[in-house]
Amino acid sequence: MIFANAAKTTCASSSCPQQGARVRCLLVDDVPENLVALEALLQGEDVDILKAASGAEALELLLRENDVALALLDVQMPEMNGFELAELIRGAERTRHIPLIFMTAGAHDQRRQFVGYESGAVDFLYKPIDPHMLINKARVFFDLHRQKHALACELQQRTEALYINEMFMAVLGHDLRTPLSAILASTAVLQRPLEPQKVQALAIKAEQAGRRMLAMIEDLLDVTRARQNGGLVMLAAPTDLAEQAERVLQEVRASHPQRELQLQCQGDLHGSWDGERLGQMLANLLGNAMHHGTPQVPVQLRLDGSAPDGVTVYVTNGGEIPQELLPRLFEPFRGRTSGTGGGHNGLGLGLFIVHQIVQAHCGSIEASSRDGRTCFTVWLPRTSVQRG
């Protein structure tokens, strides 16, 4: 028997930095009864047990499973003993961080212990194993694993917050200055006697610059709301997506009279959505297509409501997105390290906000770019969960 005085005991973490966080524990022993006994002691609501009856089986498990908090290895196994298995685990980049505890029925041999520690062990347990000692040792490594993940998560959040703050300062110091300068220049000229036609032209220029500033500020506020609330707040109501699309198309055509914009609708385009937010989504996708698409190729908006459970939106334009940019396409402030804003009056926030709107409607969005064409595909369920 592997245990001495093996009373029934549960292994529960006394301190959990991440409530509900689960950990994985790998058990390797060629005796099935030992695996059953170990599992009975260590399993709990927050521990997933992985069992292997040989070294080869353990390596196969580690190829499929990530993020193992602890591995308990029997030393004396046929074909591949625990020391050999430990060396292979330590030799792989993705598993070398796993703490290893050896279990052995042999005598307390210092030379054997030296070999074990040299192959990567953090501790030895001698059979018959005291169950309380096993539970306490395992609990330490489970808690350390959770703390490591909590610290990594906190570091990532702080890094992202620092990056966002730096981008906010870049916006205030650079992007907003351009339209503000246009407004100030226009008002300075308007103070002099001018012909009515020139006054109107300057007023239009100042209005356009003001609208650009307002759009930038709204985008920044949306980013702040999304970060503070874990996403944008949606107010769902019965909505006709075709009506929203017609309204947005009129605005986009007025801003880009030289570009051809096509609309195709089919099926039932009604659902329970936040109409204003979907209009913002369409405006951002179409504006992105206008700015980045090939000018000679029409921008196409297709709404497909033929499916009973949802509506699919396609926005297609000419030109391709670099493949290395696709994985980061929906991140805020992407590609702003040069301070160019992507070559147009944007902040790199439009697609991030689109992604947030789609997520808040429990939908999905993906982008494909090949053969000289780029297409954004959005799927929206007809009834989405309201987020408050």
C-alpha positions in Angstrom: 0.0 0.0 0.0 1.3 3.4 -0.9 -0.1 5.2 2.2 0.3 4.8 5.9 -2.8 5.4 7.9 -4.6 6.6 4.8 -7.6 8.4 6.4 -10.1 10.0 4.0 -9.0 13.6 3.6 -9.9 16.4 1.1 -7.3 18.7 -0.4 -8.7 22.3 -0.3 -6.6 25.4 -0.8 -6.7 27.7 2.3 -5.8 30.8 0.3 -6.9 31.4 -3.2 -5.7 34.6 -4.9 -8.1 33.9 -7.8 -11.4 32.7 -6.6 -12.5 29.7 -8.6 -9.1 29.2 -10.2 -8.5 25.5 -11.0 -5.1 23.8 -11.0 -3.9 20.6 -12.6 -1.9 17.9 -10.9 -0.1 15.1 -12.7 0.2 11.7 -11.0 2.5 9.1 -12.5 2.7 5.5 -11.1 2.7 2.1 -12.7 0.5 0.7 -9.9 -3.2 1.5 -10.6 -4.1 1.2 -6.9 -1.6 3.9 -6.0 -3.1 6.2 -8.7 -6.6 5.7 -7.2 -5.4 6.4 -3.7 -3.5 9.6 -4.7 -6.4 10.9 -6.7 -8.8 10.3 -3.8 -6.6 12.4 -1.5 -5.8 15.3 -3.9 -8.9 15.8 -6.0 -11.2 18.6 -5.1 -13.5 21.2 -6.6 -10.5 23.3 -7.6 -8.0 20.5 -8.6 -8.1 18.5 -11.9 -6.2 15.2 -11.7 -4.2 13.9 -14.6 -3.1 10.2 -14.3 -0.5 8.3 -16.2 0.6 4.7 -15.7 4.0 5.1 -17.4 6.6 7.8 -18.3 5.5 7.6 -22.0 1.9 8.2 -21.1 2.8 11.1 -18.9 4.7 12.8 -21.7 1.7 12.3 -24.0 -0.5 14.0 -21.4 1.9 16.9 -21.1 1.8 17.4 -24.8 -2.0 17.9 -24.6 -2.4 19.6 -21.3 -1.0 23.0 -20.4 -0.4 24.7 -17.1 0.3 21.8 -14.7 0.8 23.0 -11.1 2.5 19.9 -9.7 3.7 16.4 -10.9 4.1 13.4 -8.5 6.4 10.8 -10.1 7.0 7.3 -8.9 10.7 6.6 -9.1 10.6 2.8 -9.8 8.7 2.3 -13.0 9.5 -0.1 -15.9 10.9 1.1 -19.2 11.3 4.7 -18.1 11.9 5.4 -14.4 11.0 8.6 -12.6 14.5 10.1 -12.9 14.5 9.6 -16.7 11.0 11.1 -17.0 12.0 14.1 -14.9 15.0 14.8 -17.2 12.7 14.8 -20.3 10.2 17.1 -18.5 12.9 19.5 -17.6 14.4 19.4 -21.1 11.2 20.7 -22.7 10.6 24.5 -22.7 6.8 24.2 -22.1 7.1 21.8 -19.1 10.4 22.7 -17.4 8.7 25.0 -14.9 6.5 22.2 -13.4 7.5 21.3 -9.8 8.4 17.6 -9.5 8.0 15.5 -6.3 9.4 12.0 -6.4 7.7 9.1 -4.6 9.9 6.1 -3.8 9.7 2.9 -1.7 13.5 2.8 -1.5 15.6 3.5 1.6 16.8 7.0 2.4 19.8 7.0 0.1 21.7 10.3 -0.1 23.2 9.4 -3.5 19.8 8.5 -4.8 18.4 11.8 -3.5 21.3 13.7 -5.2 20.4 12.1 -8.5 16.8 13.0 -8.0 17.5 16.7 -7.2 19.9 16.8 -10.1 17.2 15.6 -12.5 14.9 18.4 -11.3 13.0 17.3 -8.2 11.9 19.8 -5.6 11.2 17.1 -2.9 11.1 13.4 -2.0 8.2 11.4 -0.4 9.0 8.0 0.9 6.5 5.2 0.9 4.4 4.5 2.9 3.4 8.2 2.4 1.9 10.2 5.2 -1.3 11.5 3.6 -1.3 14.7 5.7 2.3 15.5 4.6 1.3 14.9 0.9 -1.7 17.1 1.1 0.2 19.9 2.8 3.0 19.8 0.3 0.6 19.7 -2.6 -1.4 22.6 -1.2 1.7 24.8 -1.1 2.5 24.2 -4.8 -1.2 24.7 -5.8 -1.3 28.0 -3.9 2.1 29.1 -5.5 0.7 28.3 -8.9 -2.4 30.4 -8.3 -0.3 33.3 -7.0 2.0 33.1 -10.0 -1.0 33.4 -12.3 -2.5 36.2 -10.3 0.7 38.1 -10.4 1.1 37.5 -14.2 -2.5 38.7 -14.7 -1.9 41.8 -12.6 1.3 42.6 -14.5 -0.4 42.2 -17.8 -3.3 44.5 -16.7 -0.8 47.1 -15.4 1.2 47.0 -18.7 -2.0 47.4 -20.7 -3.1 50.3 -18.5 0.2 52.0 -18.9 0.1 51.5 -22.7 -3.4 53.0 -22.9 -2.4 56.0 -20.7 0.5 56.7 -23.0 -1.7 56.5 -26.0 -4.2 58.9 -24.4 -1.4 61.4 -23.9 -0.4 60.9 -27.5 -3.9 61.7 -28.6 -4.1 64.8 -26.5 -0.7 66.0 -27.6 -1.0 65.2 -31.3 -4.3 64.0 -32.8 -6.6 66.6 -31.2 -4.2 69.4 -31.9 -4.6 69.1 -35.7 -8.4 69.7 -35.9 -8.2 72.3 -33.1 -5.6 74.2 -35.1 -7.9 74.2 -38.1 -10.7 75.6 -36.0 -8.5 78.4 -34.6 -7.1 79.2 -38.0 -10.6 79.5 -39.4 -11.9 81.7 -36.6 -8.9 84.0 -37.0 -9.6 84.5 -40.7 -13.3 85.0 -40.0 -12.4 88.1 -37.9 -11.4 89.9 -41.1 -13.9 91.2 -43.8 -14.5 88.4 -46.2 -16.8 87.5 -49.1 -19.8 85.5 -48.2 -18.6 82.4 -50.2 -15.3 82.4 -48.3 -17.1 82.8 -44.9 -19.2 79.7 -45.7 -16.2 77.7 -46.8 -14.4 78.5 -43.6 -17.5 77.7 -41.5 -17.8 74.3 -43.2 -14.1 73.7 -42.5 -14.4 74.6 -38.9 -17.5 72.4 -38.5 -15.8 69.4 -40.1 -12.8 69.9 -37.7 -15.1 70.1 -34.8 -16.9 66.9 -35.7 -13.6 65.2 -36.1 -12.6 66.3 -32.5 -16.0 65.1 -31.2 -15.6 61.7 -32.9 -12.2 61.3 -31.3 -13.4 62.3 -27.9 -16.4 59.8 -28.1 -14.0 57.1 -29.2 -11.8 57.8 -26.2 -14.8 57.8 -23.9 -15.9 54.4 -25.3 -12.5 52.9 -24.6 -12.7 54.2 -21.0 -16.2 52.8 -20.6 -15.2 49.4 -22.0 -12.2 49.1 -19.7 -14.1 50.2 -16.6 -17.2 48.1 -17.2 -15.7 45.1 -18.8 -17.4 46.1 -22.1 -19.8 48.6 -23.5 -23.4 48.9 -22.2 -26.0 47.9 -24.7 -29.7 49.0 -24.5 -31.5 46.3 -26.5 -34.8 47.2 -28.3 -36.7 46.0 -31.4 -34.5 47.3 -34.3 -34.6 47.2 -38.1 -31.0 46.9 -39.2 -31.9 47.9 -42.8 -33.1 51.3 -41.5 -29.9 51.8 -39.5 -27.9 50.9 -42.6 -29.7 53.4 -44.8 -29.2 56.2 -42.3 -25.5 55.4 -42.0 -25.0 55.1 -45.7 -26.4 58.6 -46.3 -23.9 60.0 -43.8 -21.0 58.1 -45.2 -21.9 59.1 -48.8 -22.1 62.7 -47.8 -18.6 62.5 -46.3 -17.2 60.6 -49.3 -19.1 61.8 -52.4 -16.4 60.6 -54.7 -16.6 57.0 -53.5 -19.1 54.4 -54.7 -20.9 52.6 -51.9 -23.2 49.7 -52.5 -25.9 48.2 -50.2 -27.5 44.8 -50.6 -30.2 43.5 -48.2 -31.9 40.1 -48.0 -34.0 38.2 -45.5 -35.4 39.4 -42.2 -33.2 42.1 -40.7 -35.1 42.7 -37.5 -33.8 41.8 -34.0 -33.5 43.0 -30.5 -30.4 45.2 -30.5 -29.0 48.6 -29.5 -29.8 50.4 -32.8 -27.5 53.4 -32.1 -24.6 51.2 -31.3 -25.1 49.1 -34.4 -25.2 52.3 -36.4 -21.9 53.2 -34.8 -20.6 49.8 -35.8 -21.6 50.2 -39.4 -20.2 53.7 -39.6 -16.8 52.6 -38.2 -16.6 49.6 -40.5 -17.6 51.7 -43.6 -15.3 54.6 -42.6 -12.4 52.1 -42.2 -13.2 50.7 -45.7 -13.3 54.2 -47.1 -10.0 55.3 -45.6 -8.0 52.1 -46.3 -9.7 50.6 -49.3 -8.6 51.0 -52.9 -10.4 54.2 -54.1 -11.3 52.7 -57.5 -13.1 49.7 -56.0 -16.6 50.2 -54.6 -17.2 49.5 -50.9 -20.0 46.9 -50.4 -22.3 46.5 -47.4 -24.3 43.3 -47.5 -26.9 42.4 -44.8 -28.1 38.8 -44.8 -31.0 37.9 -42.6 -31.9 34.6 -44.2 -30.9 32.6 -41.0 -33.6 32.3 -38.4 -31.4 32.8 -35.4 -29.3 35.8 -36.5 -28.1 38.3 -39.1 -24.8 38.4 -40.9 -23.1 41.7 -42.0 -20.5 41.8 -44.7 -18.3 44.9 -45.4 -16.0 44.4 -48.4 -13.5 46.8 -50.0 -10.5 46.6 -52.3 -7.0 46.3 -51.0 -5.4 43.9 -48.5 -4.4 44.2 -44.8 -0.9 43.0 -44.1 -1.1 39.5 -42.7 1.1 40.4 -39.6 -1.5 43.0 -38.6 -4.6 40.7 -38.7 -4.1 39.1 -35.2 -4.0 42.6 -33.7 -6.6 44.2 -35.8 -9.2 44.8 -33.0 -6.7 46.1 -30.4 -6.9 49.7 -29.3 -4.3 52.2 -30.7 -2.8 49.5 -32.9 0.0 50.7 -35.1 0.3 54.1 -33.4 3.9 53.8 -32.3 4.9 56.0 -35.3 2.4 58.6 -34.4 0.9 58.7 -37.9 -2.5 57.4 -37.0 -2.4 55.0 -39.9 -2.1 57.8 -42.5 -5.5 59.3 -41.8 -7.4 61.2 -39.1 -8.1 58.3 -36.8 -6.9 56.9 -33.5 -6.8 53.3 -34.3 -9.9 52.8 -32.1 -12.7 52.3 -34.6 -12.2 48.5 -35.0 -11.6 48.1 -31.3 -15.0 49.7 -30.6 -16.7 47.7 -33.3 -15.3 44.5 -31.6 -16.7 45.7 -28.2 -20.1 46.4 -29.7 -20.3 43.0 -31.4 -19.2 41.3 -28.1 -21.8 43.1 -26.1 -24.4 41.8 -28.5 -23.1 38.2 -28.0 -22.0 38.1 -31.6 -18.7 37.5 -33.5 -16.5 39.3 -35.9 -13.7 38.2 -38.2 -11.6 39.8 -40.9 -10.2 38.1 -44.0 -7.9 39.7 -46.5 -6.7 38.0 -49.7 -6.7 38.2 -53.5 -6.9 42.0 -53.4 -10.0 42.1 -51.2 -10.7 42.7 -47.5 -13.9 41.6 -45.9 -15.2 42.0 -42.3 -17.9 39.5 -41.3 -20.1 40.2 -38.3 -22.7 37.7 -37.0 -25.4 39.1 -34.6 -27.9 36.8 -32.8 -31.4 38.2 -33.1 -31.8 38.4 -29.3 -28.7 39.5 -27.4 -28.1 39.7 -23.7 -28.4 43.2 -22.3 -25.4 44.3 -20.3 -25.8 46.7 -17.5 
